[in-house]
Amino acid sequence: MNSNDSTSAETDSNVGSKTQGGVQIARQPPQIRRVPKPRMSGFFDSPHRNLIVGVIYTLTVMMLGVAAYTAAGWSLRDAVYMVITTVYTVGYEEVRPINTPALYAITISLILLGCTGVIFLTGALVQFFTLSQINKLIGIKRMNTQIDQLSGHVVVCGYGRLGSVLARSLSASSAGFVIIEPNEARAAEAREQGFLCIQGDATSEKTLLAAGIKRAAALATVVSEDALNVFITLSARSINPNLSIVARGELASTENKLIQAGADKVVLPTKIGAERVAELLLYQESARVIESLERSHGFQRVLRSLGVELEVVTAAPQSPAVRMTVAAIERQARGAFFIVQINRRDGDVHTGPPPTTVVGEGDGVVLLGRPNRAEILTSLFEPRRRVGVRG
């Protein structure tokens, strides 16, 4: 087993790793299935459109009827009166005798077309005033049926700023997913976007089960409160030990708690944002290169297919990497990453540095590495006094 697998096993020891022959092997996360985008709209979801169509159709039939009676020699007043009493089925006697084939044809057409329009318009009005109840009954039933048919999907807990972006990304990649959101307005917004969304508390096992947690491949808990993320992780891990869990943390001190609760990976948006700003300020050339590569979707797909990522790290003062050669750092990394560029503090940029190049204090190091490189990066590029302390 290579060092990357060893590092992953140590990081995920509480989340389903196993031992074979005395050697600890990391659990392989299940594959996320791609599914067609769920159909969330139906006849009862467009009352405004039906009402507008009904009004336009009925008025058009009435105006054509008035024009036809007028062309047959009737006065405008008599024509309007006859059309209204016929279309709305009031049933008064004719204002003038219907005694010609043309008048028979006009009247029969007006009865068929006009009454059809009024019936449609009445249905649209009923639909308009009772939409919330009808949509709740039919829409939720359809949504629950679609959720029950999912397997190998992602459960997203939280539809805030991070959750909404995540949902759009999953939808763009055709991945099956279900959102759990306690806020009624946000849940309605998610459904309007065509996403499967359950309004409920993600800390409740009943809600997680309704989202198909036992059949899911992964769970992303991205609510804004760290305590809730820890509790959701604990609940999800207890229900499905094979689940791949990615959790959001606001405070760096929460990372260890989430890992111990059962998370496979922890994302710290504040830390990531701060590191990105630092990259843009300190290592502008490398940041520009990485940004241009990230904009190339083809390049991203190639990197993902190879299981590698680009990253810029700083050699902190008193860190083990300071005064080490590129070859020595890569030996200690044991294949977790490779150094492709070094940005000196004085502004010099060394692309494809030789193995004998020495990393200095404060240098920016551009890495091409595997996703499970976090622990070895911490041990090499953070000060010695922080080695072994996560977050």
VOTI-732712 format. One record per residue: x, y, z of N, C-alpha, C in turn. Coordinates in pm, whole numbers, plus 32768, in hexadecimal, padded with zeros to 4 digits. Layout:
VOTI-732712
XYZXYZXYZ/...
This chain:
VOTI-732712
80567F8880008000800080008058807B8000/803C80DB7FA7809081507FA1806F81B2800F/80C1821C801780B1827A8085803082C8807D/7FFB82DF80027F7E83297FF67F0D82DD8038/7F07825A801F7E9F8209805E7EB0820780F4/7F2E820581227F48820581B27F18828581F2/7F3682F681AD7F09837781E27E73837E81E8/7E30834F817B7D9F835181787D6682FA81E6/7DA3828581FF7D70822C82667D7D826B82EF/7DEB82B183087DFC82F1838B7D978360839E/7D7B83AC83337D1D841A833E7C9083E98351/7C6E8377830F7BE3834883107BD082CF8369/7C2482C083CF7C1E824684207B9C8237846A/7B5582A384807AD7829C84C97A5E8290846F/7A73828583ED7A01828B839279FC82158335/7A1D819D83677A03812683187A7D80E882DA/7AF9810D83067B6E80C982D17B71803B8306/7BBA7FE282C17BBC7F5782EA7C4C7F2482ED/7C607EB0832C7CE57E77833B7CEA7DF082F8/7D537DDB82A77D687D5B82677DF97D34827C/7E117CC082BC7E997C9282D17EEA7CEF8327/7EA87D3583837EEF7D9183DB7F0B7E18839C/7EDF7E2E831E7EF77EAC82D97E727EF482CB/7E707F7482EF7DF47FC282EB7DDF7FF8825E/7D687FE182297D49800981A07CD2806781A4/7CDD80D7815E7C72813A815E7BF98106810F/7B84812581427B0980FE80FE7AF9814F807F/7AD9810C80117AC381517F937A37818D7F92/7A29820F7F7579A4824C7F74795082177F01/78CD82067F15787681D57EAA786B823B7E3A/784E820B7DC1784182617D4D77B982A77D4E/77BA83267D28773E83747D1E7701835D7C95/768383377C927640831A7C14761183987BD0/761883997B4975E284057AF8755383E37AD3/74F984437AE2746C842B7AC5743584A17A76/73C7848E7A2A738884FF79E5735485647A4A/734D85E17A1F731A864B7A76728A862E7A9A/726586337B1B71DB86137B43717786747B09/7103863F7AE6709886937AB2704386C47B28/704887497B3D700387817BB06F8987D47B89/6F6E87E47B096EFF88387ADF6E9487E37A9E/6E1788107AA76DA887C97A6A6D37882A7A4D/6CC387F27A2E6C5188477A096C2C88A77A78/6C2F887A7AF56C0388CC7B646C6D89307B92/6CE089367B4E6D4A89907B796D4C8A147B2D/6CEC8A2A7ACC6CEC8AA47A7C6C628AE47A79/6C2E8B127AE96BA88B4D7AEB6BA18BD17AA0/6C0B8C227AA86C098CA37A646C018C8F79CD/6C518C30799A6C4F8C16790A6BC58BE578DF/6B898B8979286B068B5579036A9B8BC17909/6AA68C18796E6A428C84797A6A4E8CE57906/6AC78D0878E06ADB8D6578706AAA8D2777EE/6ACC8CA777D86A9F8C63775E6A078C5C7759/69C88C3E77CA69368C3677CE68F38CBA77AF/69288D2877E868EE8DAD77CF68FD8DD3773D/69768DBF7706698E8DE4767A69358D94761C/692B8D11763568D88CBB75DF68458CE675E4/680F8CFB765B67818D1F766967638DA67628/67B98E09763F67A38E8E760267AD8E86756A/680A8E33753768178E2574A667988DE97469/67638D8074A966E78D43747766748DA7747C/666A8DF474E765FE8E5674F366098EC37489/66828EF4747066918F5D740B66738F29737F/669D8EAC7363667B8E7172E265E48E5E72D4/65A18E377342650F8E28733E64C98EAB7324/64F68F16736864BA8F99735164CF8FC372C0/65478FAF728D65638FD57202650C8F8671A1/64F68F0371BE64A58EB0716464138EDD7164/63D88EF871D8634D8F2771DD63408FB0719B/63A1900671AF639B908A717063A0907D70D8/63F7902070A863FF900B7017637E8FD16FE0/632F8F8D703562AF8F547009623F8FBB700A/625C9038703161F990A2702C61C390CD70B2/61F79097712061C790BE71A4620C913E71D0/61CA9184722C620891FC7267627391CF72CA/62CF922A72EA633C92077347630491E573D0/629D922F73FD6263921474806224918A7487/61D891667420619990E2741F620290737415/626D908A73C762D4902573B6631D900B743A/634090797481638690697500632D90227566/62AF9049756C6252900C75CB62428F7675AF/62348F52752E62228EC67509629F8E73752B/63148EAC751263908E63752E63A08E4A75C4/63858EAE761663978EA076A763358E3A76E1/62B68E4276B962548DE376EE626F8D5476C0/62A98D44764962C68CBE761663438C847658/63AF8CD3765C642E8CA1769364218C7F7727/63DD8CD4777263CF8CBC780263538C6B7825/63138C2F77BF62A48BCF77CF62368C047829/62138C82781761A78CBC786861208C84783C/610A8C7877B860948C327788601D8C887769/602A8D0F775C5FB98D61772F5F9B8D43769D/5F248D6976715F028D4E75E55F508DAC7588/5F578D8575075FA48DD274A85F6A8E5E7497/5FC58EC074885F958F4974715F5F8F5873E3/5F8C8F02738B5F5B8EFF73015F4A8E6C72D9/5EF08E4F72805EDB8DC472585F568D8C720E/5F748D0E722C5FE18CC771E75F9D8C797176/5F9C8CB370FF5F4C8C7870945F988C687011/601C8C747016606B8C606F9C60DA8BFC6FBA/610C8BB56F54617C8B576F6C61F68B9B6FA8/62118C176F7D62878C5D6FB362778C777048/62018CA5707461E98CBF710261EE8C3E7153/61B98BCD711961C38B4C715E62558B247173/62A68B36710C63348B107115637D8B67717B/63618BEA717A63A18C4571DA637B8C217268/62FC8C08727E62CD8BEC730663038B66733A/63008AFD72E563348A7B731063CA8A84732F/64158AC872DA64A58AD972F364BE8B267373/646D8B8D738B647D8BDE7403645F8B8A7480/63F98B35747A63D88AE074ED644B8A80750B/647F8A3D74A364E989DA74B8656B8A1B74E8/65968A80749F66168ABE74BF660E8B15753C/65A08B60754965928BBA75BA65848B71763E/652E8B0B7640651C8ABF76BC659C8A7576E4/65E58A43767F66658A02769C66C68A6476DD/66CA8ADE76A967228B4476E366FC8B687771/66798B74778B664D8B977812666C8B267874/66588AAA784966798A3878A0670E8A3778C1/67638A4D785B67F48A51787368198AC478CF/67DA8B3878B967F78BAD790B67CC8B97799C/675A8B5679AF672C8B377A38678E8ADA7A7E/67BD8A747A3568218A1A7A7068A28A617A93/68CC8AC07A3C69478B0B7A5769378B637AD3/68C18B9E7AE568A68BF07B5C68AA8B9C7BDB/686A8B257BD5686E8ACC7C4968FF8AA47C67/69498A847BFD69D58A5F7C0D6A258AD17C4B/6A0B8B4B7C1E6A558BC07C4E6A428BD47CE4/69C88BC07D1669AB8BD97DA369CB8B617DFD/69D98AEC7DC369F38A757E166A7B8A357DF7/6AD48A827DB66B548A4A7D8C6BA68A117E00/6BAF8A5C7E6C6C078A327ED96BDF89A97F10/6B5B89937F206B2E89127F546B4288A27EEF/6B1D88BD7E706B2B88567E0A6BBE88347DF2/6C10889D7DE96C9E88867DCF6CE0883D7E42/6CB4885A7EBB6CED88167F2F6CCF87817F2C/6C53875F7F076C2D86D37F056C6F86877E92/6C6586C07E1A6C96867A7DA46D2D86867D97/6D6386FF7DAF6DF387157D9F6E4586C47E02/6E1B86C27E806E6786787EE56E6085E27ECA/6DED85B37E9E6DE085247E7F6E3D84FE7E0C/6E4185517DA46E9885367D326F2B853B7D5C/6F4D859F7DB06FD885AC7DDD700285347E30/6FAC85077E8B6FCD84937EDE6FE084157E89/6F9184097E206FA083967DC67027839A7D81/705084137D5570D2841F7D12714584057D73/713784307DEF719F84177E5371AB83827E70/7138833D7E79713982AD7E93717D825F7E23/718182977DAB71BF82527D397255826C7D31/728882C87D82731782E87D7D736A82817DC9/73E4826C7D997447821B7DE274D0824B7DB2/753482417E0B75B982727DE975BA83097DD5/756283517E1C755683E17E0C759D842C7E7B/759384B07E7975CF85067EDE756085487F2F/7571854C7FB2751585938009755A86168033/751D868680117555870B80307505874680A3/7547875E81137504879881887521882D818D/74BB887C817074C9890D817174C4894680E5/746E89AD80D1746389EF804E747A8A858060/74EA8AA580A075108B3080AD75698B598038/75C98BB4805376218BE27FE876768B6F7FB0/76B08B21800A77058AB17FDF76B18A3F7FA5/76428A217FE675ED89B37FB875B189CC7F2F/758A8A497F12754E8A677E9075B58A587E20/76308A857E39769A8A757DD476B989E17DBF/76BF89957E2C76D889067E24766A88C07DD4/75ED88E67DED757D88A77DA5758588C37D10/75A7893D7CEA75B4895C7C5B7625890C7C1A/769388FB7C63770388AE7C2D76DE881B7C1C/769987E37C7F766D87577C74760A87457C02/75B087A67BF3754D879F7B87759287A67AFF/75F787FD7AF3763F880C7A747688878C7A4F/76B3873F7AB376FB86C17A98769C864A7A91/761886647A9775B185FB7A8D75B885977B00/75EF85C07B7275F385697BE8756C856D7C2F/753D84F97C5C74C184F67CA974D7852A7D35/748085817D65749085B87DEB740985E47E24/740585E97EA9739186177EF373BF86807F58/737586ED7F62739687597FBF733C874F8039/7376876580AE73298770812A733A87FF815E/72CD8849816972D388D58193725F88F381F2/727C8924826C720F893D82CB71BF89BB82AC/71FB8A1D826871B78A9A824D71548A8B81DA/70D78AB381F2706E8A9E818D70898AEC810D/70B68B6A811A70CD8BBD80A471408B848050/71AB8B598092721C8B21804771F78A9B8007/71A88A4C804D717B89CC8015712689E47F98/70CE8A477F9E707C8A687F2A70D38A9A7EB7/71398AE87ED771958B197E7071DE8AA57E2C/72088A437E7C724D89CE7E4371F189817DE5/717389717E0C711489297DB770F889767D37/70F389FB7D3F70DF8A4C7CC871518A3B7C65/71C98A1F7C99723C8A077C41723B897B7C05/71D789297C2C71CD88A37BF57217883A7C45/723F885C7CC2728A87FF7D16722B87B27D73/724E87367D91720486E97DF47229871D7E7E/71C9874C7EC971E6878C7F4A717F87637FB2/71B187368024715B871380967168878280FD/70F787B9812670FB881E819070F887D68216/716587E0825F716D879A82DF71F387B08321/720287768396727B878283E672DA871083C4/73518733839073B186CD836673ED868183DB/73DF86B484567412866B84CA73B585FA84F3/733D85F784B972DC858E84D872F685148480/72FE84A084BE731384258472729D840A8414/72258431843E71AF841E83EA71BE846C8367/71F084E6836F7203853882F7727084FD829F/72DD84D082DC73498493828E731A84158247/72C983C5828B7293834C824D7236836F81D9/71E883DB81E9718F8406817C71DE84328102/72588463811972AE848D80A972F98417806C/72E1839F809C73208327806573B18318808F/73CF8339810D745A8335813C749582A98135/744282438145747581B9814074A0819180B4/746481D0804D748781B07FC374EB82147F88/7509827D7FD3755E82E87F9E75F082BF7F98/763A82FF7F3D76CA82E97F327719834E7F84/76E083C67F95772B84307FDA76CB8490801E/76FF84D7808076B4854080C6770E85BA80D4/76D7862F80B5771E86AD80C976CD8701812A/7704871981A076C0876D8203770287F68203/76B8885981D176F188DE81BA769E894A81FE/7660892A826F7619899082BB767F89EC82FE/76538A61832876B08AC6835976DA8AB283EB/76998A59843476BB8A4384C1770D89C384D0/778389D0850D77DC895C851C779E88EE8570/7756891385D8771A88AE863076B6885885E3/76698896858C7608884A853C765087EE84DA/76BD881F849F770987CB84427741874F8488/77718761850477A586F085517735868C856E/76C186BE85977651866685B9761D861D853E/7614866484CC75E686268451764685B88426/76C885D48433772E8570840F772184F48465/770F850784E876FE8495854276848442851C/7615848685037599843F84E175A683F3845F/75DE843483F875EB83F48376764A837D837C/76B9838B83C57719831E83CF76DE82A58417/768B82BF847C764E824F84C675E982048470/75A7824B84137543820A83BE758681BE834C/75EB81FC830F762D81C0829B76C481C682AE/7702815E82E17793815F82FB77E8816C827D/77B28148820A77FE814D818D77F081D28144/77A98230817F778F82B1813E780E83058138/7822834880C8788F83A980BB785A843180E8/7897846C814F786384E6818C78C88558817D/789985C8814678E88643813F789F86AB8193/78E586E681F378A68742825278E587CC8248/7894882F826078C288BA826478E188E182F3/794C892E8305796E89628389798C89F68382/79588A4283E079738AD183E479F38AEE8431/7A058AA984A27A7C8ABD84F57ADF8A4D84DB/7B618A7084D77BC88A0B84BF7BC889A0852B/7BA289C785A67BA1896786157B3588FC8605/7AD6891385AA7A6B88B285957A96883E853E/7B05884E84F57B2D87E784957B41876084D9/7B8A875D85487BA086DF85907B1D86A185BE/7AC286F585EE7A4286C2862079F2868085B0/79F486BF853A79AA868684C979E98604849A/7A6F85FD84987AB3858084737A90851284D5/7A93853385577A7284CF85BD79DF84A785B7/79898503858C78FB84E2858178DE8485850B/793D847E84AB79298423843B7939846083B2/796184E083AA7972851F832779F084EA82E2/79E684D082607A5B84A782127AB1852081EF/7A71858E81CE7AB8860881A97A74867E81ED/7AC386E3820D7A8F875D824A7ABA87D481F5/7A5C882A81D57A7788A281877A65891B81E2/7ACC897081E67AC789EC82357AC38A6281D5/7A4C8A9481B27A418AFF814E7A918B7B8172/7A918BA281F17ADA8C1A82197B6F8C088202/7BA48B9582287C338B7982167C578B738182/7C028B3281337C1C8B2780A47C1C8BB28063/7BBA8C0580897BB38C8C80527C2D8CDF8076/7C578CD580F57CCC8D2281217D4B8CF480D9/7D5A8C7180C87DD08C3E80817DCE8C687FEF/7D588C6D7FB37D4E8C987F287D748D2B7F19/7D478D7E7F757D6D8E0C7F717E048E1C7F80/7E3D8DCE7FDC7ECE8DD47FF07F188DA97F71/7EE88D427F2D7F278D167EB07F258D867E49/7EB28DC97E3D7EA58E347DDA7F028EA97DFA/7F168EC37E7C7F6B8F337EA380008F117E9B/80258E997EC880B28E787ED780ED8E337E5C/809C8DE07E1980D18D917DAA80798DA77D30/807E8E1F7CFC80218E467C9280368DF47C13/80B28DD57BF280CD8D8B7B7780938CFE7B80/80AC8CBA7BEF80778C327C007FE08C347C07/7FA98C967C4F7F178CA07C597ED98CB67BD1/7F1D8D077B7C7EE98D1F7AF67EEC8CA07AA2/7F578C537AAF7F618BD57A647EF48B737A90/7EE58B637B147E808B067B487DF48B327B21/7DDA8BB57B287D568BE77B067D378BCF7A72/7D9A8BE37A1B7D838BCA798C7D6A8B367972/7DB08ADF79BD7D9A8A5079AC7D118A2779E0/7CE78A637A4F7C658A407A8A7BF48A697A2E/7C098AD379DE7BA08AFF79817B918AA0790B/7BF48A4C78F87BED89EA788C7BA9896C78C1/7B2B8959789A7ADF88E678CF7B1F886278A3/7B5A885F782B7B9C87E777FE7C1187C27856/7C5E8826787E7CD0880C78D67CA187DA795D/7C34881379917BFE87E57A107BD487537A09/7B94872F799C7B6686A4798E7BDD86457989/7C48866E79437CBE861A793B7CFB860779C5/7D0886757A117D42866B7A987CED86117AF1/7C6886227AEC7C1185CF7B407C1B853D7B19/7C2485237A967C2E84987A6B7CB084597A99/7D1884AA7AAA7D9884787ADC7DA1847A7B74/7D3F84B67BB57D3E84BB7C477DA4851A7C81/7DBF858A7C3E7E2185EB7C707DE586787C6E/7E2586D47CBA7DF8875E7CC47E7287BA7CCA/7E5C88397CA37EC5889F7CAF7EAC88F37D2C/7F1789167D727F0989667DEC7F8989B57E04/7F7C8A2B7E437FEE8A7B7E6B7FF58A7C7F04/80698A597F3D807C8A5D7FCE80F68AB37FEB/80FB8AE78065816A8B3B808F81C18AF080F3/82448AF880DF82A28ABD813E82AD8B1981B6/82648AF98220825F8B50829682E68B5082DF/83048BBD8325837E8BC1837583818B4D83D9/83F68B1183EB840D8AA1844683C48A22841E/83968A1D83A1835789A0837183C38943833D/83AD88BE83408412885E8312843C88728281/83E488A9822B840488B7819E846E89218183/847D898081E084DF89EC81CE856C89B081CC/85B989D88166864389AC8150864C89198125/85DA88DE810085DD885880C685DD8863802D/861888027FE9861788017F58859187CA7F26/857687E57EA684FB87B17E6884F987197E6F/856A86DA7E55857186487E58855486117EE3/858986547F4C857386247FD584E086327FFD/84A286A27FD4841386B77FF583BE864D7FB0/83DA86327F31838A85D07EE8839F85437F1D/841985277F50843084A47F8E83D98493800A/83D284FC805C838084F480D582EB84ED80B2/82C6852D804582398529801B8211849F7FEA/827384507FBA825A83C77F8F81E883BD7F28/81EE84177EC7818C84117E5A810D845D7E72/80FD849C7EE8808284E87F03807A85657EAD/80ED859F7E8980EF86137E31817886217DF1/817D86767D8981FA86987D46820087307D36/827687677D44828A87F87D3A82A1881D7CA8/824D88787C75825888A07BE8828989307BD8/8284897E7C4482B28A0A7C3A82D18A407CC5/83368A997CCD83588ADB7D4A835B8B717D32/83148BBD7D8783128C4F7D8183648C867DF5/83D68CC07DD7842D8CF77E3F83EF8D757E7A/841B8D937EF383E98E0B7F37840F8E8A7EEC/84808E857EA284AB8EFC7E5984678F0B7DD1/840A8EAF7DB283BF8EBC7D3583EC8E5E7CC7/845E8E1A7CD6848B8DBC7C6F842F8D437C6B/84178D137BF383C18C9F7BDE84138C327B9B/84158BBA7BD7845E8B487BA183FA8ADB7B7C/83E08ACF7AFA83848A697AC983D289E97AAC/839E89777AD983E488F87AC8846C88FA7B0C/8470891B7B8F84F089287BD3853D88A47BD8/85C288A87BCB8614882E7BD6860787F07C60/8625876F7C6D861A872C7CEF867287697D5B/86DE87AD7D32873A87E67D96871088717DC4/86A488A87D8E8677892D7DB6864C892C7E47/867889907E93865A89997F2285E389F87F37/858489CE7F8785108A207FA985348A7B801D/85178AFD800C85388B5D807284C08B8780C5/84DA8BCB8131846F8BFA818A84188C5F8141/83948C48814483358CA2810383218C898070/83658C26803783528C077FA982C78BCB7F91/828F8BEA7F1D82128BAC7EF382308B337E9D/81F78AC17EBE82138A447E7881938A147E33/819B8A087DAF812889D67D628133893F7D59/80C988FB7D8380CA88697D8D8065882B7D2D/808787B87CFA802A87627CB2801C86E57D07/7FA986D77D4B7F9F866C7DAD7F1B86257DAE/7F1785BB7DFF7E9E856B7E117E4285AE7E77/7DBF858F7E737D6185D07ECF7D7F85B77F63/7DC085487F877DD6852880157E6185538044/7E8E85C780157F1585F680367F18865580AE/7EA4867280E97E9C86DB814F7EF986C281C5/7EFD864881F67F4C862B826E7FE1863C8255/8013860B81E480A2861781C780C886A981AD/806C86F7816F80868785815B809387CE81E0/803B87AC823E804187EB82C280C587CB8307/80EF874F82FD816A8726834281E787658304/81E187888283825887BE8240825C8857823C/81EA8896822681EB8925820981B8897D827A/818A894382E981648993835C81D0898983C7/81D989ED8421824489ED84868246896D84D6/82BE8947850282CF88C8854B827988C185C8/8265892F86078219892F86848186890C866B/815A891085EB80CE88F285CE80BD88698590/812A8820857F8120879B854180C887428595/806A86FE8556801086A2859C7F9486E485CF/7F87876885C47F0F87AE85F27EBE87D68579/7E4987A4856B7DF387C384F87DA588418514/7D8E889184A97D3E890C84B77D90897B84ED/
